[in-house]
């Protein structure tokens, strides 16, 4: 799953992001911690995929 997490110094100041998009892993985790469901995130951010959210969680667990 971590092939979905990218780190590029030109995107979000080098923070780990979802598939090179401007969605830092940190933001996805904050949305979940704030009470958003996966379905709500996917509805609000339509270029994200369910696997992206799982990858963010897996990445965080490895850190």
C-alpha distances in whole Angstrom, upper triangle without the diagonal:
4,5,6,8,11,14,17,21,22,20,20,22,19,17,13,13,11,11,14,16,18,16,15,13,16,18,15,16,19,20,18,21,23,23,21,20,17,19,21,18,18,21,22,19,19,17,14,12,11,8,8,10,8,5,9,10,8,8,12,12,12,14
4,5,5,8,11,14,18,19,17,18,19,16,14,10,10,9,9,12,14,16,15,13,11,15,16,15,15,19,19,19,21,23,24,22,21,18,21,22,19,19,23,23,20,20,18,15,14,14,10,9,11,10,6,8,10,8,7,10,11,10,12
4,5,7,10,13,17,18,16,18,19,16,15,11,11,9,8,10,13,16,15,14,13,17,18,16,18,21,21,21,23,26,26,24,23,20,22,24,20,19,23,23,20,20,17,14,13,14,11,10,13,12,8,11,13,11,10,14,15,14,15
4,6,10,13,16,17,14,16,18,15,13,10,8,6,5,8,10,13,11,12,10,14,15,13,15,18,18,18,20,23,23,21,20,17,19,20,17,16,19,19,16,16,13,11,10,11,8,6,9,10,6,8,11,11,10,13,15,14,16
4,7,10,13,15,12,13,14,12,10,6,6,5,6,8,10,11,10,9,8,11,13,12,13,16,17,17,19,21,22,21,20,17,20,21,17,17,20,20,17,17,14,12,12,13,11,8,10,11,7,7,11,10,8,11,13,12,13
4,6,10,11,9,11,12,9,8,6,5,6,6,6,9,10,10,9,10,13,14,14,16,18,19,20,22,24,25,23,23,20,23,23,19,19,22,21,18,19,16,14,15,16,14,11,13,14,11,11,14,13,11,13,16,15,14
4,7,9,8,9,9,6,6,5,6,9,9,7,10,11,11,9,10,13,15,15,16,19,20,21,22,24,26,25,25,23,25,25,22,22,25,23,20,21,18,17,18,20,17,14,16,17,14,13,16,15,12,14,17,15,14
4,5,5,8,8,5,7,8,8,11,10,8,10,10,12,11,13,15,16,17,19,21,22,24,25,26,28,27,28,25,27,27,23,23,26,24,21,22,19,18,20,22,20,17,19,20,17,16,19,19,16,17,21,19,18
4,6,7,5,4,8,9,11,14,14,11,13,12,14,12,15,16,17,19,21,22,23,25,26,27,30,28,29,28,30,29,25,26,28,26,23,24,21,21,23,25,23,20,22,23,20,18,22,22,18,19,22,21,19
4,7,6,6,10,11,11,14,13,10,11,10,13,13,16,17,18,19,21,22,24,26,27,28,30,28,30,28,29,28,25,25,27,25,21,23,20,20,23,25,24,20,22,24,21,20,23,23,20,21,25,24,22
4,6,6,7,9,8,11,11,7,8,7,9,9,12,14,14,16,18,19,20,22,23,24,26,25,26,24,26,25,21,21,23,21,18,19,16,16,19,22,21,17,19,21,18,16,20,21,18,19,22,22,20
4,5,6,8,8,11,12,9,9,6,8,7,11,11,11,14,16,16,17,20,21,21,24,22,24,22,24,23,19,21,22,20,17,19,17,17,19,21,21,17,18,20,18,15,19,20,17,17,21,21,19
4,6,9,10,14,15,12,12,10,12,10,13,13,14,16,18,18,20,22,23,24,26,25,27,26,28,26,23,24,26,23,21,23,21,20,23,24,23,20,20,23,20,17,20,21,18,18,22,21,19
4,6,8,12,13,10,12,11,12,9,11,12,14,16,17,18,20,22,22,24,26,25,27,25,27,26,23,24,26,24,21,23,20,19,21,23,21,18,19,20,17,15,18,19,15,16,19,18,16
4,6,10,12,10,11,10,9,6,8,8,11,12,13,14,17,18,19,20,23,22,23,22,24,23,20,21,24,22,19,21,19,17,19,20,19,15,16,17,15,12,15,16,12,12,16,15,13
4,7,9,9,10,10,9,6,6,8,10,11,12,14,16,17,18,20,22,20,21,19,22,22,18,19,22,20,17,19,17,15,16,17,16,12,13,14,11,9,12,12,9,10,14,13,11
4,6,6,6,6,5,4,5,8,9,9,11,13,14,16,17,19,20,19,19,17,19,19,15,16,19,17,14,16,13,11,13,15,13,10,11,13,10,8,12,13,10,12,15,15,14
4,6,6,7,6,6,6,10,10,9,12,14,14,15,17,19,20,17,17,15,17,17,13,13,16,15,12,13,10,8,10,11,10,6,8,11,8,7,11,12,11,12,15,16,16
4,5,9,8,10,10,14,14,13,15,18,18,18,21,23,23,21,20,17,19,19,16,15,18,17,14,14,10,9,10,13,11,8,11,13,10,10,14,14,13,15,18,18,18
4,7,8,9,11,14,14,14,17,19,19,20,22,24,25,22,23,20,21,21,18,17,20,18,15,15,12,11,13,16,14,11,14,16,13,13,17,17,15,17,20,19,19
4,6,8,10,13,12,12,15,17,16,18,21,21,23,20,20,18,19,18,15,14,16,15,11,12,9,9,12,15,14,11,13,16,14,13,17,18,16,18,21,21,21
4,6,10,11,10,11,14,15,15,17,19,20,21,19,20,18,19,18,15,15,17,14,11,13,11,11,14,16,16,13,14,17,15,13,17,19,16,17,21,21,20
4,6,8,7,7,11,11,11,13,16,16,18,15,16,15,16,15,12,12,15,12,9,12,10,9,12,14,14,10,11,14,12,10,14,16,14,14,18,19,18
4,5,5,7,9,10,11,13,14,16,18,16,17,16,18,17,13,15,17,15,13,15,13,12,14,15,15,11,11,13,12,9,12,14,12,12,15,16,15
4,5,5,6,9,10,11,12,14,16,15,16,14,17,16,13,14,17,16,14,16,14,12,13,13,13,9,8,10,9,5,8,10,8,8,12,13,12
4,6,5,6,9,10,10,12,15,14,16,15,18,17,14,16,19,17,15,18,17,14,16,16,16,12,11,13,12,8,10,12,10,9,12,14,12
4,5,5,6,9,10,10,13,12,14,13,16,14,11,13,16,13,12,15,15,12,15,15,15,12,11,13,13,10,11,14,13,12,15,17,16
4,5,5,6,9,10,11,10,11,10,12,12,8,11,13,12,10,13,13,10,12,11,12,9,7,10,10,7,9,12,11,11,14,16,15
4,5,5,6,8,10,10,11,11,14,13,11,13,16,15,14,17,17,13,14,13,14,11,8,10,11,7,7,11,10,8,11,14,13
4,5,5,6,9,9,11,12,15,13,11,14,16,14,14,18,18,15,17,16,17,14,11,14,14,11,11,14,14,12,14,17,16
4,5,5,7,6,8,9,12,10,8,11,13,11,11,15,16,13,15,14,16,13,10,13,14,11,12,15,16,14,16,19,19
4,5,5,5,6,7,11,10,8,12,14,13,13,16,17,14,14,13,14,13,9,11,13,11,10,13,14,12,14,17,17
4,5,7,9,11,14,13,12,15,17,16,17,20,20,17,18,16,18,16,12,14,16,13,11,15,15,13,14,18,17
4,6,9,12,14,12,11,15,16,14,16,19,20,18,19,18,19,18,14,16,18,15,14,18,19,16,18,21,20
4,6,10,11,10,10,14,14,14,16,18,20,18,18,16,19,17,14,16,18,16,15,18,19,17,19,22,22
4,7,8,6,7,10,11,10,12,15,17,14,15,13,16,15,12,14,17,15,14,18,19,17,19,22,22
4,5,5,6,9,10,11,12,14,16,13,13,11,14,14,10,12,15,14,13,17,18,17,19,22,23
4,5,5,6,9,10,10,12,13,10,9,7,10,10,7,9,12,12,12,15,16,16,17,20,21
4,5,5,6,9,10,10,13,11,10,8,12,12,10,12,15,15,15,18,20,20,21,24,25
4,5,5,6,8,10,13,11,12,11,14,14,12,14,17,16,16,19,21,20,22,25,26
4,5,5,6,8,10,8,9,9,12,11,9,12,14,13,14,17,18,18,20,22,23
4,6,5,5,8,6,7,7,11,10,9,12,14,14,15,18,19,19,21,23,24
4,6,6,9,9,10,11,14,14,13,16,18,17,18,21,22,23,25,27,28
4,6,9,9,11,12,16,14,13,17,18,17,18,22,22,22,24,27,27
4,6,6,9,11,13,11,11,15,16,15,17,20,20,20,23,25,25
4,5,8,10,13,12,12,16,16,16,18,21,21,22,25,26,27
4,7,10,12,10,12,15,15,15,18,19,19,21,23,25,25
4,7,8,6,8,11,11,11,14,16,16,17,20,21,22
4,5,5,7,9,10,11,13,15,15,17,19,20,22
4,5,5,7,9,10,11,13,14,16,17,19,21
4,5,5,6,9,10,10,12,14,15,16,18
4,5,5,6,9,10,10,12,14,15,17
4,5,5,6,9,10,11,12,14,16
4,5,5,6,9,10,11,12,15
4,5,5,6,8,10,11,12
4,5,5,6,9,10,11
4,5,5,6,9,10
4,5,5,6,9
4,5,5,7
4,5,5
4,6
4
